[in-house]
Amino acid sequence: MLRDTYKKNFIKIESIYFSNKIVNSNADIIKYFQASLIFSDKKRNFLSNIIELKNKASDIKSNFRKSLINEINQAEKKYKIKAIFEESPSNNQIEEFILFFNNFAMNKNIPFADENKLKRIKANLIFTKASFDEKVIVWHAYMHDDFRFRLVYSSNILNKDKELKKIIDRGNKFLHYQDIIYAKKKGFAIYDMGG
């Protein structure tokens, strides 16, 4: 379970992620996300693709379709894409991520990243990056508790060059696979694609 507490207009709000029980809180408003609780008949289902990490990495990879395995292998062998992991990032690293993601979001017409939230949960935040020719081409942000490793944001550089777009696409797939391996090594039970 992960708890994120903050104030908005003098109201104390607590967001609780991945809980399987009602928790004690002194917040004015409590929000549950991806909780395995039933509050009423009007609950909304939240669907997310997950991978159980109990299997060996080679078994997980063997369940991918062949074309995906080929693209992951190309990213590493042909394009020499590297994965970078940053645990509990600093405020400066979060601000760097915000610039990268918000440029992507603006071009894709999606909401910007929540900088305040990322700074509040930074002890439970992990950034992963794919680099090509020493330049970051893909950036993921994950939140976690002791059990679940959940994707919060995924972004990449935008480019019209056909060959570079192919490299970025493979870099994103490669990074997701590296994220799965990383989560498994860190002892998480679930890799959650974030809905």
SETORNU-354206 format. One line per 4 residues: their letters; for each residue y, x, z of N, C-alpha, C, CB. Coordinates in pm, whole numbers. Each point is the difference from the previous one (the first is absolute). Glycine has a CB too. Example, Ala and Ser with C-alpha at 12.3 -4.5 7.8 and 13.67 -1.06 7.14 Angstrom:
<atoms>
as) -569:1319:780:119:-89:0:120:90:0:-117:-189:125 ~ 222:154:-197:119:82:6:109:-77:73:-63:118:-215
</atoms>
This chain:
<atoms>
mlrd) -118:85:0:118:-85:0:124:90:0:-124:-187:123 ~ 224:144:-198:127:72:-9:111:-95:36:-89:155:-179 ~ 181:-111:267:110:-85:44:132:62:-44:-135:-81:200 ~ 222:-3:-254:133:43:-47:102:-95:62:-92:94:-220
tykk) 173:-42:313:98:-82:72:142:42:-41:-161:-29:194 ~ 246:-71:-219:138:27:-40:88:-118:35:-79:150:-186 ~ 211:-129:177:96:-107:27:72:-37:-128:29:78:237 ~ -2:-208:-249:77:-50:-113:91:-109:55:-183:55:-170
nfik) 315:-33:164:97:-97:52:-32:-43:143:37:-79:-234 ~ -58:176:321:-25:-24:142:-135:-65:29:244:-21:28 ~ -329:8:-127:-133:-58:20:-101:114:-9:71:-225:-97 ~ -158:233:196:-104:102:0:-121:-55:-76:82:96:223
iesi) -124:-21:-325:-110:-40:-86:-110:105:10:157:-123:-158 ~ -281:77:163:-112:92:-1:-96:-41:-111:24:44:248 ~ -50:51:-338:-100:-19:-105:-128:67:47:176:-10:-185 ~ -286:-65:180:-129:52:46:-95:-3:-119:39:-81:240
yfsn) -94:197:-274:-88:14:-115:-145:19:46:190:100:-133 ~ -283:-164:64:-144:23:11:-60:-41:134:32:186:-157 ~ 27:-277:227:-51:-39:132:-113:-102:-12:226:46:98 ~ -320:-38:-5:-107:-100:5:14:-86:125:-152:153:-128
kivn) 269:-144:193:25:-81:119:149:-23:16:-207:91:111 ~ 243:-192:-33:140:-25:35:40:108:100:-19:-253:-40 ~ 136:313:21:43:109:89:117:-45:87:-79:170:-169 ~ 92:-107:283:115:-25:87:121:72:-58:-149:-25:205
snad) 260:-46:-210:122:58:-55:119:-67:67:-113:51:-220 ~ 218:26:242:122:-59:54:104:-24:-111:-45:115:220 ~ -1:-113:-345:90:-25:-113:33:-149:-11:-97:199:-120 ~ 212:-228:60:39:-139:-23:-82:-62:-113:232:53:80
iiky) -262:28:-180:-80:-46:-114:-113:101:-20:200:-115:-111 ~ -321:63:96:-116:85:-25:-58:-40:-136:-50:27:250 ~ 32:71:-338:-58:-24:-132:-131:77:-9:230:-34:-106 ~ -336:-34:63:-129:64:-20:-25:19:-149:-89:-103:213
fqas) 46:225:-249:-30:32:-139:-144:49:-10:243:57:-45 ~ -314:-110:-52:-140:35:-23:-80:-6:129:70:146:-191 ~ -45:-248:268:-72:-20:126:-124:-84:-26:214:16:131 ~ -318:11:-57:-121:-81:-12:4:-110:106:-133:197:-92
lifs) 239:-275:86:24:-109:95:24:-128:-77:95:160:170 ~ -127:-271:-110:31:-130:-61:94:-72:94:-225:-13:-121 ~ 349:-11:76:101:-66:83:6:-150:-25:130:212:-1 ~ -160:-254:-121:6:-143:-32:-72:-24:-132:219:-25:124
dkkr) -227:-101:-162:-62:-35:-128:88:44:-117:-114:-194:110 ~ 240:226:-83:95:34:-106:11:150:-23:125:-207:56 ~ -221:283:-7:7:145:-18:-6:36:-148:-107:35:225 ~ 171:75:-260:-4:49:-137:-103:111:-9:243:-62:-37
nfls) -324:58:-66:-94:109:-21:75:119:-56:-190:-162:-38 ~ 152:280:83:56:123:-55:-118:76:-60:193:10:170 ~ -191:8:-299:-110:68:-67:39:143:-31:-79:-217:-97 ~ -10:309:129:24:140:-27:-132:67:-35:200:2:156
niie) -198:84:-254:-119:77:-32:-17:110:104:25:-49:-248 ~ -144:61:301:-26:104:98:-126:77:-40:109:-138:183 ~ -117:260:-134:-119:82:-18:-44:42:139:72:83:-232 ~ -197:-113:264:-57:46:126:-29:148:-15:-100:-229:54
lknk) 137:307:46:-9:145:-11:-124:58:68:246:5:-11 ~ -345:-89:38:-121:49:68:-90:78:-95:13:-195:155 ~ -1:169:-286:-84:68:-99:52:139:-29:-61:-220:-100 ~ -25:304:41:42:134:-41:102:-12:-113:-225:98:68
asdi) 312:1:-77:104:-2:-104:-61:-10:-139:149:137:149 ~ -259:-66:-171:-64:-5:-132:-53:-140:-32:-62:243:25 ~ 15:-314:78:-47:-138:-21:116:-94:-31:-192:43:155 ~ 304:-23:-87:118:-82:-27:44:21:-145:73:14:242
ksnf) -65:111:-282:44:31:-137:-98:-54:-104:115:205:85 ~ -245:-201:-54:-99:-46:-98:10:-151:-25:-151:186:73 ~ 217:-259:16:19:-144:-20:119:-33:-90:-102:-36:224 ~ 184:137:-256:111:-21:-92:-56:-15:-142:159:133:151
rksl) -83:-200:-237:-43:-9:-139:12:141:-63:75:-247:-17 ~ -155:271:-86:-7:135:-61:135:48:-52:-235:-48:-61 ~ 311:-42:0:129:41:-57:95:46:111:-31:-162:-191 ~ 24:97:309:85:41:112:-41:137:52:34:-242:62
inei) -163:265:-51:-49:131:44:46:108:-98:-202:-107:109 ~ 195:78:-239:45:97:-101:149:31:15:-178:-84:-156 ~ 259:-19:180:145:22:14:32:80:127:42:-215:-124 ~ -113:188:233:19:77:124:-37:146:-25:-49:-205:141
nqae) -65:227:-207:-43:137:-29:98:72:-93:-238:-73:30 ~ 289:2:-132:100:59:-90:125:42:76:-88:-140:-187 ~ 133:53:277:122:30:77:-14:134:71:43:-246:31 ~ -159:267:27:-21:123:78:-29:121:-89:-86:-140:185
kkyk) -4:123:-282:-47:115:-78:91:34:-119:-231:-60:70 ~ 269:-42:-146:80:24:-120:148:18:33:-166:-134:-131 ~ 218:46:217:144:2:27:39:74:128:13:-215:-121 ~ -114:257:198:23:78:123:92:-71:100:-32:208:-136
ikai) 17:-339:145:80:-79:95:-48:30:141:38:-182:-173 ~ 54:197:263:-29:33:140:42:-116:90:30:247:-47 ~ -104:-263:157:34:-102:100:63:69:121:-189:-151:-78 ~ 294:87:132:72:51:117:1:-111:104:147:157:-141
fees) -170:-121:269:-4:-99:108:101:39:108:-244:-49:-47 ~ 324:-48:89:100:22:106:-21:-103:110:167:94:-167 ~ -215:-48:283:-24:-88:113:126:-9:86:-246:58:-2 ~ 269:-174:61:116:-22:87:126:66:-57:-154:-12:199
psnn) 199:-34:-314:111:66:-70:131:-3:81:-108:-62:-216 ~ 190:160:189:133:7:63:92:-104:-63:-31:247:50 ~ 145:-270:14:99:-92:-59:46:49:-137:75:-64:230 ~ -62:196:-247:40:55:-130:-105:-29:-107:128:180:117
qiee) -257:-167:-82:-106:-30:-95:-2:-149:-34:-135:192:91 ~ 164:-276:8:6:-145:-25:115:-30:-96:-98:-48:228 ~ 213:112:-206:115:-23:-89:-29:47:-142:153:25:197 ~ -227:86:-210:-43:48:-132:-88:-103:-69:13:237:82
filf) -108:-292:-5:-88:-103:-53:81:-121:-44:-187:81:148 ~ 283:-124:-66:82:-118:-30:70:19:-134:34:-44:247 ~ 25:160:-271:68:26:-127:-99:-11:-117:164:152:118 ~ -281:-92:-102:-101:-2:-106:-46:-143:-25:-75:233:64
fnnf) 39:-304:44:-53:-135:-16:106:-97:-52:-161:47:185 ~ 282:-41:-130:102:-96:-39:42:15:-146:79:-2:235 ~ -85:123:-288:25:19:-143:-107:-72:-82:110:224:45 ~ -235:-210:-3:-112:-70:-63:19:-152:14:-155:196:50
amnk) 188:-242:72:15:-143:27:112:-62:-84:-84:38:233 ~ 195:34:-244:112:-51:-78:-41:-22:-146:160:118:155 ~ -234:-23:-210:-44:-11:-139:-109:-104:-20:59:238:-28 ~ -136:-265:131:-108:-100:-8:43:-137:52:-165:185:27
nipf) 289:-192:22:54:-126:54:-87:-56:114:98:-48:-226 ~ -130:137:321:-75:-39:119:85:38:123:-226:32:-118 ~ 194:-87:235:81:32:119:-2:149:35:-47:-230:84 ~ 159:275:-29:10:138:46:-87:21:125:234:16:-94
aden) -264:108:124:-77:35:120:85:-26:124:-131:174:-129 ~ 67:-211:236:67:-27:127:9:130:80:-86:-241:1 ~ 199:310:-15:20:130:64:-9:-9:152:143:68:-192 ~ -82:-171:251:-3:-13:146:-143:-16:50:227:-103:-6
klkr) -305:21:-62:-140:-20:40:-77:131:-8:10:-239:-80 ~ 7:312:-30:-71:126:-16:37:98:111:-6:-37:-247 ~ 131:40:285:41:91:108:-56:-45:134:209:53:-127 ~ -219:-185:148:-54:-50:128:-149:32:13:171:-183:-2
ikan) -245:177:-109:-145:19:8:-43:141:-44:-28:-245:-43 ~ 120:340:39:-32:130:-59:-116:72:68:237:15:-63 ~ -265:-44:189:-116:61:66:-130:-54:-60:133:26:212 ~ -127:-142:-277:-117:-62:-64:20:-10:-151:-46:-130:210
lift) 118:225:-264:33:1:-142:-51:129:-62:204:-143:40 ~ -262:132:-158:-46:117:-74:47:-15:-145:-204:31:153 ~ 267:75:-203:39:5:-140:-103:83:-76:246:-24:59 ~ -280:-21:-179:-84:80:-88:72:11:-134:-216:-74:117
kasf) 202:189:-179:70:25:-127:-96:65:-98:221:24:120 ~ -199:-53:-248:-68:72:-108:105:84:-70:-178:-183:-31 ~ 149:311:13:96:86:-69:-63:56:-128:110:59:221 ~ -25:-49:-322:-37:55:-129:106:102:-37:-119:-213:-72
dekv) 77:334:41:95:109:-28:103:13:113:-30:-37:-248 ~ -18:25:371:80:15:122:109:-106:16:-46:243:-13 ~ 32:-356:-57:94:-111:13:-77:-124:45:152:98:-179 ~ -97:-169:279:-65:-122:48:11:-108:-107:53:59:242
ivwh) -170:-113:-281:-1:-104:-103:-43:-136:57:-51:176:-172 ~ -20:-173:286:-46:-123:65:17:18:150:-166:-52:-187 ~ 206:-57:254:19:7:146:-51:-130:62:202:153:-26 ~ -290:-140:125:-53:-114:75:43:9:146:-198:-15:-156
aymh) 217:-100:219:28:-6:144:-106:-89:64:251:34:-35 ~ -311:17:143:-105:-73:73:41:-18:146:-176:93:-155 ~ 141:-209:209:9:-21:145:-144:-6:51:224:-128:-15 ~ -241:161:143:-136:-1:53:-1:-29:149:-67:162:-177
ddfr) -48:-211:222:-32:-2:142:-122:91:14:95:-239:42 ~ -177:222:57:-117:87:15:-113:-37:-95:63:32:237 ~ -57:-151:-297:-111:-54:-78:32:-9:-150:-67:-128:202 ~ 188:85:-236:35:-36:-137:109:92:-54:-63:-237:47
frlv) 46:277:-174:94:82:-76:50:-88:-113:-116:222:60 ~ 242:-273:-51:49:-104:-91:118:47:-85:-77:-169:165 ~ 64:149:-295:108:32:-93:117:-95:21:-167:89:-167 ~ 287:-33:184:120:-81:17:85:5:-127:-3:45:248
yssn) 20:73:-305:80:17:-121:-70:99:-94:213:-49:129 ~ -201:21:-258:-50:91:-103:106:8:-109:-244:-56:51 ~ 276:177:-92:104:17:-102:-29:125:-83:169:-116:147 ~ -107:121:-263:-14:117:-86:128:21:-79:-249:-36:-16
ilnk) 260:156:-41:116:22:-86:-19:-83:-125:36:236:91 ~ 74:-274:-151:-5:-81:-122:42:88:-116:51:-213:128 ~ -130:207:-234:28:86:-115:-50:-70:-126:-17:210:143 ~ 90:-195:-252:-39:-66:-125:-91:87:-85:215:-123:5
dkel) -225:251:28:-87:89:-75:-146:-43:18:165:190:27 ~ -232:-217:-139:-136:-55:3:-99:91:74:50:-115:-216 ~ -44:243:190:-93:94:64:26:9:150:-15:131:-215 ~ 142:-126:253:33:9:143:-39:-129:72:189:157:-53
kkii) -172:-272:-13:-41:-128:60:-150:1:29:186:-120:-122 ~ -263:177:30:-145:10:19:-32:90:120:-37:-35:-249 ~ 108:144:261:-21:92:112:36:-69:133:48:199:-151 ~ 63:-272:153:43:-71:121:-105:-105:39:243:37:-61
drgn) -293:-110:-36:-103:-102:26:-125:64:60:88:-139:-190 ~ -132:249:133:-116:70:55:31:59:138:-77:53:-233 ~ 199:-7:249:41:53:130:-5:-106:109:146:164:-118 ~ -107:-286:85:-4:-110:97:-145:-32:39:213:-95:-97
kflh) -301:88:0:-142:-27:28:-61:113:82:-18:-133:-214 ~ 49:257:175:-47:117:72:47:-5:146:1:134:-214 ~ 127:-169:232:55:-2:136:-66:-109:84:218:87:-88 ~ -242:-204:32:-71:-104:75:-137:52:46:119:-180:-132
yqdi) -189:247:43:-132:54:39:16:105:110:-88:-44:-232 ~ 185:133:217:22:101:104:40:-65:133:71:165:-177 ~ 5:-275:170:37:-74:121:-124:-56:69:222:-59:-104 ~ -315:8:25:-125:-53:55:-77:111:72:-11:-174:-185
iyak) 0:290:121:-71:114:60:71:45:128:-80:73:-229 ~ 212:-66:223:80:39:117:-24:-97:116:174:102:-152 ~ -167:-233:122:-20:-102:104:-139:12:62:159:-153:-119 ~ -258:180:36:-137:16:50:-8:122:93:-90:-106:-210
kkgf) 148:218:167:-3:122:83:72:-19:133:-8:136:-209 ~ 113:-219:209:77:-24:122:-68:-100:94:207:50:-130 ~ -318:-108:86:-77:-87:87:36:-147:-7:-21:192:145 ~ 101:-233:-245:30:-143:-15:-124:-72:-53:245:51:-43
aiyd) -262:-176:79:-116:-78:-42:29:-79:-128:-72:-16:238 ~ 199:-16:-261:40:-85:-113:114:65:-78:-72:-205:128 ~ 59:208:-260:110:34:-90:47:-133:-59:-91:238:-55 ~ 215:-273:78:56:-131:-36:105:20:-109:-43:-92:235
mgg) 24:27:-351:91:16:-114:131:-76:18:-200:29:-145 ~ 217:-98:256:129:-59:33:28:-138:-57:77:226:12 ~ -176:-292:-66:19:-137:-45:28:-10:-147:84:-54:222
</atoms>
